[in-house]
Amino acid sequence: MRAAARTVLASTIYPLPTYEGGDMDTCPNGCDLTGGPIPEESQHLYGGKTHFSRRVGYYDMTQDRTVSWSCPDCGLTWPR
């Protein structure tokens, strides 16, 4: 069976998403993934978020979605 094709996306261009039950500002190991500030005049384009994320997303083209995240500090990868 052929492995699904993956493309790594630089997550520094995406604002921090939130999800129920977890804080997306940190990886599961506790590393701070808060990136640089989003300019105030552009924050409305990012849902009011104030900072970018340093989290790296792994996108599966066959599923057409992000399937996992990775921490640039500790290297941990966890499912979406």
N, CA, C, O and CB atoms as a CASP TS submission, in Angstrom:
PFRMAT TS
TARGET T0000
AUTHOR 0000-0000-0000
METHOD Language model
MODEL 1
PARENT N/A
ATOM      1  N   MET     1       0.836  -1.170   0.000  1.00  0.00           N
ATOM      2  CA  MET     1       0.000   0.000   0.000  1.00  0.00           C
ATOM      3  C   MET     1       0.888   1.244   0.000  1.00  0.00           C
ATOM      4  O   MET     1       1.862   1.327   0.749  1.00  0.00           O
ATOM      5  CB  MET     1      -0.955  -0.008   1.212  1.00  0.00           C
ATOM      6  N   ARG     2       0.545   2.181  -0.830  1.00  0.00           N
ATOM      7  CA  ARG     2       1.322   3.416  -0.947  1.00  0.00           C
ATOM      8  C   ARG     2       0.942   4.386   0.179  1.00  0.00           C
ATOM      9  O   ARG     2      -0.236   4.573   0.482  1.00  0.00           O
ATOM     10  CB  ARG     2       1.092   4.078  -2.334  1.00  0.00           C
ATOM     11  N   ALA     3       1.939   4.984   0.779  1.00  0.00           N
ATOM     12  CA  ALA     3       1.704   5.961   1.848  1.00  0.00           C
ATOM     13  C   ALA     3       1.077   7.219   1.267  1.00  0.00           C
ATOM     14  O   ALA     3       1.378   7.616   0.142  1.00  0.00           O
ATOM     15  CB  ALA     3       3.024   6.306   2.584  1.00  0.00           C
ATOM     16  N   ALA     4       0.216   7.828   2.040  1.00  0.00           N
ATOM     17  CA  ALA     4      -0.443   9.057   1.599  1.00  0.00           C
ATOM     18  C   ALA     4       0.580  10.179   1.437  1.00  0.00           C
ATOM     19  O   ALA     4       1.494  10.326   2.248  1.00  0.00           O
ATOM     20  CB  ALA     4      -1.542   9.474   2.599  1.00  0.00           C
ATOM     21  N   ALA     5       0.412  10.956   0.390  1.00  0.00           N
ATOM     22  CA  ALA     5       1.313  12.087   0.144  1.00  0.00           C
ATOM     23  C   ALA     5       1.060  13.167   1.179  1.00  0.00           C
ATOM     24  O   ALA     5      -0.090  13.470   1.498  1.00  0.00           O
ATOM     25  CB  ALA     5       1.123  12.653  -1.289  1.00  0.00           C
ATOM     26  N   ARG     6       2.122  13.744   1.702  1.00  0.00           N
ATOM     27  CA  ARG     6       1.999  14.796   2.690  1.00  0.00           C
ATOM     28  C   ARG     6       2.808  16.013   2.259  1.00  0.00           C
ATOM     29  O   ARG     6       3.887  15.892   1.679  1.00  0.00           O
ATOM     30  CB  ARG     6       2.458  14.301   4.068  1.00  0.00           C
ATOM     31  N   THR     7       2.273  17.156   2.547  1.00  0.00           N
ATOM     32  CA  THR     7       2.972  18.402   2.304  1.00  0.00           C
ATOM     33  C   THR     7       3.072  19.129   3.633  1.00  0.00           C
ATOM     34  O   THR     7       2.070  19.296   4.330  1.00  0.00           O
ATOM     35  CB  THR     7       2.246  19.271   1.222  1.00  0.00           C
ATOM     36  N   VAL     8       4.265  19.559   3.986  1.00  0.00           N
ATOM     37  CA  VAL     8       4.450  20.287   5.235  1.00  0.00           C
ATOM     38  C   VAL     8       4.158  21.755   4.991  1.00  0.00           C
ATOM     39  O   VAL     8       4.701  22.368   4.072  1.00  0.00           O
ATOM     40  CB  VAL     8       5.884  20.092   5.794  1.00  0.00           C
ATOM     41  N   LEU     9       3.292  22.309   5.829  1.00  0.00           N
ATOM     42  CA  LEU     9       2.943  23.715   5.722  1.00  0.00           C
ATOM     43  C   LEU     9       3.640  24.489   6.828  1.00  0.00           C
ATOM     44  O   LEU     9       3.655  24.045   7.976  1.00  0.00           O
ATOM     45  CB  LEU     9       1.414  23.913   5.790  1.00  0.00           C
ATOM     46  N   ALA    10       4.202  25.611   6.508  1.00  0.00           N
ATOM     47  CA  ALA    10       4.821  26.464   7.528  1.00  0.00           C
ATOM     48  C   ALA    10       3.701  27.137   8.299  1.00  0.00           C
ATOM     49  O   ALA    10       3.005  28.000   7.766  1.00  0.00           O
ATOM     50  CB  ALA    10       5.795  27.528   6.891  1.00  0.00           C
ATOM     51  N   SER    11       3.530  26.748   9.533  1.00  0.00           N
ATOM     52  CA  SER    11       2.382  27.231  10.299  1.00  0.00           C
ATOM     53  C   SER    11       2.552  28.655  10.792  1.00  0.00           C
ATOM     54  O   SER    11       1.635  29.197  11.409  1.00  0.00           O
ATOM     55  CB  SER    11       2.135  26.328  11.468  1.00  0.00           C
ATOM     56  N   THR    12       3.685  29.275  10.544  1.00  0.00           N
ATOM     57  CA  THR    12       3.866  30.645  11.011  1.00  0.00           C
ATOM     58  C   THR    12       2.922  31.610  10.311  1.00  0.00           C
ATOM     59  O   THR    12       2.757  32.741  10.769  1.00  0.00           O
ATOM     60  CB  THR    12       5.301  31.083  10.798  1.00  0.00           C
ATOM     61  N   ILE    13       2.301  31.196   9.216  1.00  0.00           N
ATOM     62  CA  ILE    13       1.387  32.098   8.529  1.00  0.00           C
ATOM     63  C   ILE    13      -0.047  31.934   9.006  1.00  0.00           C
ATOM     64  O   ILE    13      -0.923  32.674   8.559  1.00  0.00           O
ATOM     65  CB  ILE    13       1.458  31.872   7.040  1.00  0.00           C
ATOM     66  N   TYR    14      -0.311  30.995   9.892  1.00  0.00           N
ATOM     67  CA  TYR    14      -1.665  30.760  10.362  1.00  0.00           C
ATOM     68  C   TYR    14      -1.832  31.238  11.790  1.00  0.00           C
ATOM     69  O   TYR    14      -0.933  31.058  12.611  1.00  0.00           O
ATOM     70  CB  TYR    14      -2.018  29.286  10.256  1.00  0.00           C
ATOM     71  N   PRO    15      -2.980  31.850  12.104  1.00  0.00           N
ATOM     72  CA  PRO    15      -3.215  32.259  13.480  1.00  0.00           C
ATOM     73  C   PRO    15      -3.486  31.042  14.353  1.00  0.00           C
ATOM     74  O   PRO    15      -3.801  29.965  13.846  1.00  0.00           O
ATOM     75  CB  PRO    15      -4.386  33.247  13.558  1.00  0.00           C
ATOM     76  N   LEU    16      -3.364  31.215  15.652  1.00  0.00           N
ATOM     77  CA  LEU    16      -3.598  30.124  16.584  1.00  0.00           C
ATOM     78  C   LEU    16      -5.064  29.733  16.596  1.00  0.00           C
ATOM     79  O   LEU    16      -5.907  30.536  16.995  1.00  0.00           O
ATOM     80  CB  LEU    16      -3.144  30.510  17.986  1.00  0.00           C
ATOM     81  N   PRO    17      -5.393  28.510  16.165  1.00  0.00           N
ATOM     82  CA  PRO    17      -6.779  28.077  16.297  1.00  0.00           C
ATOM     83  C   PRO    17      -7.019  27.603  17.728  1.00  0.00           C
ATOM     84  O   PRO    17      -6.075  27.295  18.456  1.00  0.00           O
ATOM     85  CB  PRO    17      -7.112  26.951  15.275  1.00  0.00           C
ATOM     86  N   THR    18      -8.258  27.549  18.111  1.00  0.00           N
ATOM     87  CA  THR    18      -8.581  27.027  19.431  1.00  0.00           C
ATOM     88  C   THR    18      -9.437  25.784  19.246  1.00  0.00           C
ATOM     89  O   THR    18     -10.109  25.636  18.226  1.00  0.00           O
ATOM     90  CB  THR    18      -9.315  28.096  20.307  1.00  0.00           C
ATOM     91  N   TYR    19      -9.415  24.910  20.208  1.00  0.00           N
ATOM     92  CA  TYR    19     -10.270  23.744  20.154  1.00  0.00           C
ATOM     93  C   TYR    19     -10.695  23.399  21.569  1.00  0.00           C
ATOM     94  O   TYR    19      -9.998  23.714  22.533  1.00  0.00           O
ATOM     95  CB  TYR    19      -9.553  22.549  19.475  1.00  0.00           C
ATOM     96  N   GLU    20     -11.832  22.756  21.683  1.00  0.00           N
ATOM     97  CA  GLU    20     -12.381  22.429  22.992  1.00  0.00           C
ATOM     98  C   GLU    20     -11.488  21.430  23.704  1.00  0.00           C
ATOM     99  O   GLU    20     -11.133  20.396  23.139  1.00  0.00           O
ATOM    100  CB  GLU    20     -13.801  21.875  22.860  1.00  0.00           C
ATOM    101  N   GLY    21     -11.131  21.729  24.922  1.00  0.00           N
ATOM    102  CA  GLY    21     -10.367  20.796  25.731  1.00  0.00           C
ATOM    103  C   GLY    21      -8.865  20.956  25.648  1.00  0.00           C
ATOM    104  O   GLY    21      -8.139  20.164  26.248  1.00  0.00           O
ATOM    105  N   GLY    22      -8.372  21.947  24.929  1.00  0.00           N
ATOM    106  CA  GLY    22      -6.926  22.084  24.833  1.00  0.00           C
ATOM    107  C   GLY    22      -6.498  23.498  24.510  1.00  0.00           C
ATOM    108  O   GLY    22      -7.273  24.295  23.980  1.00  0.00           O
ATOM    109  N   ASP    23      -5.273  23.793  24.832  1.00  0.00           N
ATOM    110  CA  ASP    23      -4.703  25.107  24.567  1.00  0.00           C
ATOM    111  C   ASP    23      -3.731  24.961  23.415  1.00  0.00           C
ATOM    112  O   ASP    23      -2.715  24.277  23.540  1.00  0.00           O
ATOM    113  CB  ASP    23      -4.001  25.700  25.833  1.00  0.00           C
ATOM    114  N   MET    24      -4.031  25.596  22.297  1.00  0.00           N
ATOM    115  CA  MET    24      -3.199  25.454  21.115  1.00  0.00           C
ATOM    116  C   MET    24      -1.985  26.381  21.136  1.00  0.00           C
ATOM    117  O   MET    24      -1.249  26.442  20.151  1.00  0.00           O
ATOM    118  CB  MET    24      -4.020  25.718  19.881  1.00  0.00           C
ATOM    119  N   ASP    25      -1.759  27.108  22.242  1.00  0.00           N
ATOM    120  CA  ASP    25      -0.563  27.928  22.361  1.00  0.00           C
ATOM    121  C   ASP    25       0.642  27.089  22.768  1.00  0.00           C
ATOM    122  O   ASP    25       1.774  27.568  22.708  1.00  0.00           O
ATOM    123  CB  ASP    25      -0.788  29.047  23.369  1.00  0.00           C
ATOM    124  N   THR    26       0.415  25.848  23.178  1.00  0.00           N
ATOM    125  CA  THR    26       1.496  24.961  23.611  1.00  0.00           C
ATOM    126  C   THR    26       1.336  23.599  22.958  1.00  0.00           C
ATOM    127  O   THR    26       0.232  23.205  22.582  1.00  0.00           O
ATOM    128  CB  THR    26       1.516  24.822  25.150  1.00  0.00           C
ATOM    129  N   CYS    27       2.451  22.881  22.826  1.00  0.00           N
ATOM    130  CA  CYS    27       2.379  21.510  22.331  1.00  0.00           C
ATOM    131  C   CYS    27       2.072  20.606  23.537  1.00  0.00           C
ATOM    132  O   CYS    27       2.129  21.071  24.675  1.00  0.00           O
ATOM    133  CB  CYS    27       3.729  21.082  21.605  1.00  0.00           C
ATOM    134  N   PRO    28       1.751  19.336  23.311  1.00  0.00           N
ATOM    135  CA  PRO    28       1.465  18.436  24.431  1.00  0.00           C
ATOM    136  C   PRO    28       2.624  18.309  25.428  1.00  0.00           C
ATOM    137  O   PRO    28       2.397  17.948  26.583  1.00  0.00           O
ATOM    138  CB  PRO    28       1.116  17.070  23.898  1.00  0.00           C
ATOM    139  N   ASN    29       3.851  18.598  25.006  1.00  0.00           N
ATOM    140  CA  ASN    29       4.994  18.565  25.922  1.00  0.00           C
ATOM    141  C   ASN    29       5.191  19.884  26.660  1.00  0.00           C
ATOM    142  O   ASN    29       6.082  19.992  27.503  1.00  0.00           O
ATOM    143  CB  ASN    29       6.255  18.220  25.160  1.00  0.00           C
ATOM    144  N   GLY    30       4.381  20.878  26.359  1.00  0.00           N
ATOM    145  CA  GLY    30       4.441  22.145  27.063  1.00  0.00           C
ATOM    146  C   GLY    30       5.282  23.232  26.409  1.00  0.00           C
ATOM    147  O   GLY    30       5.446  24.305  26.990  1.00  0.00           O
ATOM    148  N   CYS    31       5.819  22.986  25.218  1.00  0.00           N
ATOM    149  CA  CYS    31       6.606  24.010  24.524  1.00  0.00           C
ATOM    150  C   CYS    31       5.693  25.144  24.061  1.00  0.00           C
ATOM    151  O   CYS    31       4.583  24.901  23.588  1.00  0.00           O
ATOM    152  CB  CYS    31       7.365  23.396  23.315  1.00  0.00           C
ATOM    153  N   ASP    32       6.158  26.362  24.198  1.00  0.00           N
ATOM    154  CA  ASP    32       5.389  27.538  23.790  1.00  0.00           C
ATOM    155  C   ASP    32       5.437  27.674  22.275  1.00  0.00           C
ATOM    156  O   ASP    32       6.515  27.796  21.692  1.00  0.00           O
ATOM    157  CB  ASP    32       5.932  28.824  24.471  1.00  0.00           C
ATOM    158  N   LEU    33       4.280  27.654  21.642  1.00  0.00           N
ATOM    159  CA  LEU    33       4.200  27.749  20.185  1.00  0.00           C
ATOM    160  C   LEU    33       3.701  29.108  19.711  1.00  0.00           C
ATOM    161  O   LEU    33       3.357  29.268  18.540  1.00  0.00           O
ATOM    162  CB  LEU    33       3.298  26.666  19.649  1.00  0.00           C
ATOM    163  N   THR    34       3.659  30.082  20.608  1.00  0.00           N
ATOM    164  CA  THR    34       3.211  31.413  20.237  1.00  0.00           C
ATOM    165  C   THR    34       4.253  32.067  19.334  1.00  0.00           C
ATOM    166  O   THR    34       5.431  32.155  19.679  1.00  0.00           O
ATOM    167  CB  THR    34       2.953  32.275  21.494  1.00  0.00           C
ATOM    168  N   GLY    35       3.793  32.521  18.175  1.00  0.00           N
ATOM    169  CA  GLY    35       4.692  33.172  17.232  1.00  0.00           C
ATOM    170  C   GLY    35       4.679  34.677  17.409  1.00  0.00           C
ATOM    171  O   GLY    35       4.290  35.193  18.457  1.00  0.00           O
ATOM    172  N   GLY    36       5.100  35.357  16.392  1.00  0.00           N
ATOM    173  CA  GLY    36       5.161  36.811  16.422  1.00  0.00           C
ATOM    174  C   GLY    36       3.786  37.442  16.400  1.00  0.00           C
ATOM    175  O   GLY    36       2.795  36.778  16.093  1.00  0.00           O
ATOM    176  N   PRO    37       3.722  38.724  16.725  1.00  0.00           N
ATOM    177  CA  PRO    37       2.433  39.409  16.755  1.00  0.00           C
ATOM    178  C   PRO    37       1.874  39.654  15.352  1.00  0.00           C
ATOM    179  O   PRO    37       2.614  39.885  14.396  1.00  0.00           O
ATOM    180  CB  PRO    37       2.567  40.730  17.492  1.00  0.00           C
ATOM    181  N   ILE    38       0.552  39.596  15.264  1.00  0.00           N
ATOM    182  CA  ILE    38      -0.147  39.946  14.028  1.00  0.00           C
ATOM    183  C   ILE    38      -0.373  41.456  14.086  1.00  0.00           C
ATOM    184  O   ILE    38      -0.871  41.954  15.095  1.00  0.00           O
ATOM    185  CB  ILE    38      -1.523  39.142  13.862  1.00  0.00           C
ATOM    186  N   PRO    39      -0.021  42.199  13.033  1.00  0.00           N
ATOM    187  CA  PRO    39      -0.244  43.647  13.052  1.00  0.00           C
ATOM    188  C   PRO    39      -1.713  43.963  13.376  1.00  0.00           C
ATOM    189  O   PRO    39      -2.628  43.304  12.881  1.00  0.00           O
ATOM    190  CB  PRO    39       0.153  44.272  11.689  1.00  0.00           C
ATOM    191  N   GLU    40      -1.911  44.965  14.201  1.00  0.00           N
ATOM    192  CA  GLU    40      -3.254  45.306  14.675  1.00  0.00           C
ATOM    193  C   GLU    40      -4.240  45.531  13.535  1.00  0.00           C
ATOM    194  O   GLU    40      -5.400  45.128  13.622  1.00  0.00           O
ATOM    195  CB  GLU    40      -3.195  46.543  15.540  1.00  0.00           C
ATOM    196  N   GLU    41      -3.775  46.175  12.468  1.00  0.00           N
ATOM    197  CA  GLU    41      -4.677  46.453  11.351  1.00  0.00           C
ATOM    198  C   GLU    41      -5.067  45.199  10.571  1.00  0.00           C
ATOM    199  O   GLU    41      -5.996  45.248   9.766  1.00  0.00           O
ATOM    200  CB  GLU    41      -4.036  47.446  10.416  1.00  0.00           C
ATOM    201  N   SER    42      -4.374  44.071  10.792  1.00  0.00           N
ATOM    202  CA  SER    42      -4.674  42.821  10.095  1.00  0.00           C
ATOM    203  C   SER    42      -5.360  41.788  10.975  1.00  0.00           C
ATOM    204  O   SER    42      -5.780  40.744  10.477  1.00  0.00           O
ATOM    205  CB  SER    42      -3.414  42.238   9.543  1.00  0.00           C
ATOM    206  N   GLN    43      -5.481  42.051  12.258  1.00  0.00           N
ATOM    207  CA  GLN    43      -6.032  41.060  13.178  1.00  0.00           C
ATOM    208  C   GLN    43      -7.456  40.644  12.818  1.00  0.00           C
ATOM    209  O   GLN    43      -7.839  39.499  13.059  1.00  0.00           O
ATOM    210  CB  GLN    43      -6.006  41.600  14.584  1.00  0.00           C
ATOM    211  N   HIS    44      -8.236  41.543  12.251  1.00  0.00           N
ATOM    212  CA  HIS    44      -9.608  41.183  11.869  1.00  0.00           C
ATOM    213  C   HIS    44      -9.621  40.102  10.779  1.00  0.00           C
ATOM    214  O   HIS    44     -10.599  39.364  10.658  1.00  0.00           O
ATOM    215  CB  HIS    44     -10.370  42.431  11.379  1.00  0.00           C
ATOM    216  N   LEU    45      -8.566  40.005  10.002  1.00  0.00           N
ATOM    217  CA  LEU    45      -8.469  38.979   8.963  1.00  0.00           C
ATOM    218  C   LEU    45      -8.182  37.600   9.547  1.00  0.00           C
ATOM    219  O   LEU    45      -8.351  36.589   8.866  1.00  0.00           O
ATOM    220  CB  LEU    45      -7.385  39.349   7.962  1.00  0.00           C
ATOM    221  N   TYR    46      -7.752  37.557  10.796  1.00  0.00           N
ATOM    222  CA  TYR    46      -7.386  36.317  11.482  1.00  0.00           C
ATOM    223  C   TYR    46      -8.311  36.033  12.656  1.00  0.00           C
ATOM    224  O   TYR    46      -7.908  35.406  13.636  1.00  0.00           O
ATOM    225  CB  TYR    46      -5.943  36.386  11.966  1.00  0.00           C
ATOM    226  N   GLY    47      -9.543  36.494  12.555  1.00  0.00           N
ATOM    227  CA  GLY    47     -10.521  36.202  13.588  1.00  0.00           C
ATOM    228  C   GLY    47     -10.228  36.878  14.915  1.00  0.00           C
ATOM    229  O   GLY    47     -10.648  36.387  15.963  1.00  0.00           O
ATOM    230  N   GLY    48      -9.520  37.989  14.888  1.00  0.00           N
ATOM    231  CA  GLY    48      -9.216  38.708  16.111  1.00  0.00           C
ATOM    232  C   GLY    48      -8.025  38.172  16.880  1.00  0.00           C
ATOM    233  O   GLY    48      -7.718  38.677  17.960  1.00  0.00           O
ATOM    234  N   LYS    49      -7.345  37.162  16.354  1.00  0.00           N
ATOM    235  CA  LYS    49      -6.160  36.618  17.026  1.00  0.00           C
ATOM    236  C   LYS    49      -5.064  37.673  17.038  1.00  0.00           C
ATOM    237  O   LYS    49      -4.994  38.510  16.138  1.00  0.00           O
ATOM    238  CB  LYS    49      -5.661  35.317  16.324  1.00  0.00           C
ATOM    239  N   THR    50      -4.210  37.637  18.056  1.00  0.00           N
ATOM    240  CA  THR    50      -3.167  38.651  18.201  1.00  0.00           C
ATOM    241  C   THR    50      -1.775  38.155  17.837  1.00  0.00           C
ATOM    242  O   THR    50      -0.876  38.964  17.605  1.00  0.00           O
ATOM    243  CB  THR    50      -3.155  39.155  19.605  1.00  0.00           C
ATOM    244  N   HIS    51      -1.577  36.824  17.781  1.00  0.00           N
ATOM    245  CA  HIS    51      -0.265  36.262  17.476  1.00  0.00           C
ATOM    246  C   HIS    51      -0.374  35.096  16.500  1.00  0.00           C
ATOM    247  O   HIS    51      -1.381  34.388  16.468  1.00  0.00           O
ATOM    248  CB  HIS    51       0.428  35.807  18.758  1.00  0.00           C
ATOM    249  N   PHE    52       0.665  34.911  15.714  1.00  0.00           N
ATOM    250  CA  PHE    52       0.755  33.760  14.826  1.00  0.00           C
ATOM    251  C   PHE    52       1.152  32.533  15.625  1.00  0.00           C
ATOM    252  O   PHE    52       1.524  32.634  16.794  1.00  0.00           O
ATOM    253  CB  PHE    52       1.762  34.017  13.688  1.00  0.00           C
ATOM    254  N   SER    53       1.070  31.378  14.989  1.00  0.00           N
ATOM    255  CA  SER    53       1.466  30.124  15.619  1.00  0.00           C
ATOM    256  C   SER    53       2.741  29.607  14.958  1.00  0.00           C
ATOM    257  O   SER    53       2.965  29.807  13.765  1.00  0.00           O
ATOM    258  CB  SER    53       0.330  29.071  15.523  1.00  0.00           C
ATOM    259  N   ARG    54       3.565  28.941  15.755  1.00  0.00           N
ATOM    260  CA  ARG    54       4.780  28.323  15.221  1.00  0.00           C
ATOM    261  C   ARG    54       4.559  26.836  14.928  1.00  0.00           C
ATOM    262  O   ARG    54       5.473  26.148  14.474  1.00  0.00           O
ATOM    263  CB  ARG    54       5.948  28.500  16.210  1.00  0.00           C
ATOM    264  N   ARG    55       3.366  26.350  15.183  1.00  0.00           N
ATOM    265  CA  ARG    55       3.037  24.936  14.974  1.00  0.00           C
ATOM    266  C   ARG    55       3.117  24.597  13.487  1.00  0.00           C
ATOM    267  O   ARG    55       2.699  25.388  12.642  1.00  0.00           O
ATOM    268  CB  ARG    55       1.624  24.611  15.528  1.00  0.00           C
ATOM    269  N   VAL    56       3.647  23.435  13.176  1.00  0.00           N
ATOM    270  CA  VAL    56       3.767  22.985  11.789  1.00  0.00           C
ATOM    271  C   VAL    56       2.639  21.995  11.513  1.00  0.00           C
ATOM    272  O   VAL    56       2.447  21.037  12.263  1.00  0.00           O
ATOM    273  CB  VAL    56       5.172  22.333  11.515  1.00  0.00           C
ATOM    274  N   GLY    57       1.895  22.232  10.435  1.00  0.00           N
ATOM    275  CA  GLY    57       0.802  21.346  10.056  1.00  0.00           C
ATOM    276  C   GLY    57       1.217  20.400   8.953  1.00  0.00           C
ATOM    277  O   GLY    57       1.950  20.777   8.038  1.00  0.00           O
ATOM    278  N   TYR    58       0.738  19.148   9.044  1.00  0.00           N
ATOM    279  CA  TYR    58       0.973  18.151   7.996  1.00  0.00           C
ATOM    280  C   TYR    58      -0.336  17.941   7.258  1.00  0.00           C
ATOM    281  O   TYR    58      -1.331  17.497   7.831  1.00  0.00           O
ATOM    282  CB  TYR    58       1.513  16.800   8.588  1.00  0.00           C
ATOM    283  N   TYR    59      -0.314  18.263   5.991  1.00  0.00           N
ATOM    284  CA  TYR    59      -1.510  18.217   5.160  1.00  0.00           C
ATOM    285  C   TYR    59      -1.481  16.970   4.287  1.00  0.00           C
ATOM    286  O   TYR    59      -0.487  16.700   3.613  1.00  0.00           O
ATOM    287  CB  TYR    59      -1.625  19.487   4.290  1.00  0.00           C
ATOM    288  N   ASP    60      -2.585  16.205   4.302  1.00  0.00           N
ATOM    289  CA  ASP    60      -2.718  15.012   3.470  1.00  0.00           C
ATOM    290  C   ASP    60      -3.584  15.379   2.271  1.00  0.00           C
ATOM    291  O   ASP    60      -4.765  15.691   2.426  1.00  0.00           O
ATOM    292  CB  ASP    60      -3.336  13.809   4.276  1.00  0.00           C
ATOM    293  N   MET    61      -3.000  15.341   1.077  1.00  0.00           N
ATOM    294  CA  MET    61      -3.726  15.757  -0.121  1.00  0.00           C
ATOM    295  C   MET    61      -4.863  14.799  -0.466  1.00  0.00           C
ATOM    296  O   MET    61      -5.865  15.224  -1.042  1.00  0.00           O
ATOM    297  CB  MET    61      -2.772  15.863  -1.296  1.00  0.00           C
ATOM    298  N   THR    62      -4.731  13.515  -0.128  1.00  0.00           N
ATOM    299  CA  THR    62      -5.802  12.576  -0.443  1.00  0.00           C
ATOM    300  C   THR    62      -7.010  12.782   0.469  1.00  0.00           C
ATOM    301  O   THR    62      -8.147  12.557   0.053  1.00  0.00           O
ATOM    302  CB  THR    62      -5.297  11.140  -0.324  1.00  0.00           C
ATOM    303  N   GLN    63      -6.768  13.212   1.716  1.00  0.00           N
ATOM    304  CA  GLN    63      -7.870  13.479   2.635  1.00  0.00           C
ATOM    305  C   GLN    63      -8.319  14.935   2.566  1.00  0.00           C
ATOM    306  O   GLN    63      -9.384  15.287   3.073  1.00  0.00           O
ATOM    307  CB  GLN    63      -7.462  13.129   4.060  1.00  0.00           C
ATOM    308  N   ASP    64      -7.508  15.775   1.939  1.00  0.00           N
ATOM    309  CA  ASP    64      -7.772  17.202   1.794  1.00  0.00           C
ATOM    310  C   ASP    64      -7.984  17.874   3.145  1.00  0.00           C
ATOM    311  O   ASP    64      -8.941  18.621   3.347  1.00  0.00           O
ATOM    312  CB  ASP    64      -8.987  17.424   0.909  1.00  0.00           C
ATOM    313  N   ARG    65      -7.065  17.586   4.061  1.00  0.00           N
ATOM    314  CA  ARG    65      -7.131  18.205   5.389  1.00  0.00           C
ATOM    315  C   ARG    65      -5.806  18.055   6.118  1.00  0.00           C
ATOM    316  O   ARG    65      -4.965  17.238   5.743  1.00  0.00           O
ATOM    317  CB  ARG    65      -8.262  17.584   6.222  1.00  0.00           C
ATOM    318  N   THR    66      -5.634  18.846   7.154  1.00  0.00           N
ATOM    319  CA  THR    66      -4.477  18.714   8.026  1.00  0.00           C
ATOM    320  C   THR    66      -4.697  17.475   8.884  1.00  0.00           C
ATOM    321  O   THR    66      -5.747  17.333   9.510  1.00  0.00           O
ATOM    322  CB  THR    66      -4.265  20.000   8.910  1.00  0.00           C
ATOM    323  N   VAL    67      -3.717  16.580   8.918  1.00  0.00           N
ATOM    324  CA  VAL    67      -3.884  15.328   9.655  1.00  0.00           C
ATOM    325  C   VAL    67      -3.119  15.299  10.968  1.00  0.00           C
ATOM    326  O   VAL    67      -3.454  14.515  11.855  1.00  0.00           O
ATOM    327  CB  VAL    67      -3.446  14.175   8.803  1.00  0.00           C
ATOM    328  N   SER    68      -2.096  16.140  11.111  1.00  0.00           N
ATOM    329  CA  SER    68      -1.351  16.173  12.368  1.00  0.00           C
ATOM    330  C   SER    68      -0.595  17.491  12.478  1.00  0.00           C
ATOM    331  O   SER    68      -0.461  18.248  11.517  1.00  0.00           O
ATOM    332  CB  SER    68      -0.373  14.972  12.465  1.00  0.00           C
ATOM    333  N   TRP    69      -0.104  17.732  13.699  1.00  0.00           N
ATOM    334  CA  TRP    69       0.681  18.919  13.999  1.00  0.00           C
ATOM    335  C   TRP    69       2.046  18.494  14.506  1.00  0.00           C
ATOM    336  O   TRP    69       2.209  17.371  14.983  1.00  0.00           O
ATOM    337  CB  TRP    69      -0.035  19.817  15.035  1.00  0.00           C
ATOM    338  N   SER    70       3.024  19.377  14.408  1.00  0.00           N
ATOM    339  CA  SER    70       4.362  19.083  14.896  1.00  0.00           C
ATOM    340  C   SER    70       4.929  20.315  15.597  1.00  0.00           C
ATOM    341  O   SER    70       4.661  21.452  15.207  1.00  0.00           O
ATOM    342  CB  SER    70       5.286  18.635  13.736  1.00  0.00           C
ATOM    343  N   CYS    71       5.717  20.061  16.640  1.00  0.00           N
ATOM    344  CA  CYS    71       6.346  21.134  17.402  1.00  0.00           C
ATOM    345  C   CYS    71       7.750  21.373  16.855  1.00  0.00           C
ATOM    346  O   CYS    71       8.533  20.429  16.758  1.00  0.00           O
ATOM    347  CB  CYS    71       6.394  20.789  18.921  1.00  0.00           C
ATOM    348  N   PRO    72       8.090  22.615  16.493  1.00  0.00           N
ATOM    349  CA  PRO    72       9.434  22.890  15.973  1.00  0.00           C
ATOM    350  C   PRO    72      10.516  22.849  17.047  1.00  0.00           C
ATOM    351  O   PRO    72      11.701  22.792  16.718  1.00  0.00           O
ATOM    352  CB  PRO    72       9.452  24.237  15.302  1.00  0.00           C
ATOM    353  N   ASP    73      10.132  22.878  18.330  1.00  0.00           N
ATOM    354  CA  ASP    73      11.124  22.861  19.415  1.00  0.00           C
ATOM    355  C   ASP    73      11.502  21.445  19.833  1.00  0.00           C
ATOM    356  O   ASP    73      12.681  21.091  19.848  1.00  0.00           O
ATOM    357  CB  ASP    73      10.593  23.620  20.620  1.00  0.00           C
ATOM    358  N   CYS    74      10.496  20.629  20.176  1.00  0.00           N
ATOM    359  CA  CYS    74      10.805  19.284  20.687  1.00  0.00           C
ATOM    360  C   CYS    74      10.648  18.189  19.636  1.00  0.00           C
ATOM    361  O   CYS    74      11.081  17.058  19.856  1.00  0.00           O
ATOM    362  CB  CYS    74       9.915  18.969  21.867  1.00  0.00           C
ATOM    363  N   GLY    75      10.028  18.512  18.487  1.00  0.00           N
ATOM    364  CA  GLY    75       9.892  17.547  17.414  1.00  0.00           C
ATOM    365  C   GLY    75       8.697  16.610  17.559  1.00  0.00           C
ATOM    366  O   GLY    75       8.496  15.746  16.705  1.00  0.00           O
ATOM    367  N   LEU    76       7.898  16.756  18.616  1.00  0.00           N
ATOM    368  CA  LEU    76       6.739  15.898  18.828  1.00  0.00           C
ATOM    369  C   LEU    76       5.715  16.123  17.727  1.00  0.00           C
ATOM    370  O   LEU    76       5.471  17.261  17.325  1.00  0.00           O
ATOM    371  CB  LEU    76       6.111  16.159  20.208  1.00  0.00           C
ATOM    372  N   THR    77       5.117  15.046  17.238  1.00  0.00           N
ATOM    373  CA  THR    77       4.019  15.120  16.274  1.00  0.00           C
ATOM    374  C   THR    77       2.804  14.519  16.943  1.00  0.00           C
ATOM    375  O   THR    77       2.889  13.447  17.542  1.00  0.00           O
ATOM    376  CB  THR    77       4.361  14.377  14.928  1.00  0.00           C
ATOM    377  N   TRP    78       1.649  15.212  16.847  1.00  0.00           N
ATOM    378  CA  TRP    78       0.424  14.705  17.448  1.00  0.00           C
ATOM    379  C   TRP    78      -0.725  14.854  16.462  1.00  0.00           C
ATOM    380  O   TRP    78      -0.693  15.739  15.607  1.00  0.00           O
ATOM    381  CB  TRP    78       0.110  15.442  18.769  1.00  0.00           C
ATOM    382  N   PRO    79      -1.747  13.993  16.571  1.00  0.00           N
ATOM    383  CA  PRO    79      -2.853  14.025  15.626  1.00  0.00           C
ATOM    384  C   PRO    79      -3.702  15.269  15.787  1.00  0.00           C
ATOM    385  O   PRO    79      -3.749  15.886  16.852  1.00  0.00           O
ATOM    386  CB  PRO    79      -3.711  12.799  15.789  1.00  0.00           C
ATOM    387  N   ARG    80      -4.356  15.612  14.724  1.00  0.00           N
ATOM    388  CA  ARG    80      -5.241  16.783  14.701  1.00  0.00           C
ATOM    389  C   ARG    80      -6.401  16.594  15.621  1.00  0.00           C
ATOM    390  O   ARG    80      -7.251  17.478  15.732  1.00  0.00           O
ATOM    391  CB  ARG    80      -5.741  17.061  13.302  1.00  0.00           C
TER
END
